[in-house]
């Protein structure tokens, strides 16, 4: 997971720096940098997890809390770029028990189920996913209020838990090995599109509070392999459990923004070289 995120960070920052430098001259050689932090709750419009037993092995949650950090740069009075990275948390309490209960309901009539797995990779993580996004933002303002629509693209990445458990036939000494495996070592990664509306209220030149409504979309495209192997005859039966859902979420967030290099005179009227009547927005 982390290697993919770090690779995207490097590519995104490189692309953003090139764009900012290309536009720097048109912005009188000045770039405006901002740091932000925000927190909120993801609310599903469509769900990735729909009640299958393997849902407990996917370290993702339909509804979860998230914390994100952002770095933005404005190379124009209106236009800027923003890179954000965040993780999504869901409570892991009870997930292992729910998975075990699902196995009990399916196999307990014929088998005794060993509650201790032979393999449990990644455990049942509370990290339900990580998301890195690079977006284009446009701003305008009215007095101390700033408004930003934002269009972004990036990746959503989350881990999975592999699980192997043993079934003992009731009234006999016959064993089956039951395995749920996601073959790649790293978890699934999905290309993600985001659209957001942000409102900020400027407290002073350096600091603003923000409210944000984020909408994101990605398509899941991964498969769990379920296998049952007779340990005596070595007979192996397999089943594919695909995840191909279209996942839409809305995430209301609140946060803080710090301007690292505010304009020296935030309320000064400035004239555009191309349009003498143009007024720059008020900077932090």
Secondary structure, 3 states (H helix, E strand, C coil): CHHHHHHHHHHHHHHHHHHHHHHHHHHCCCCEEEEEEEEEEEEECCCCCCCCHHHHHECCCCCEEEEEEEEEEECCCCEEEEEEEEEEECCCCCHHHHHHHHHHHHHCCCEEECCCCCEEECCCCCEEEEEEEEEEEEEEEECCEEEEEEEEEEEEECCECEEEEEEEECCCCCEEEEEEECCCCCCCEEEEEEEEEEEEEECCCCEEEEEEEEEEEEECCEEEEEEEEECCCCCEEEEEEEECCEEEEEEEEEEEEEECCCCCCCCCCCECCCCCCCECCCCC
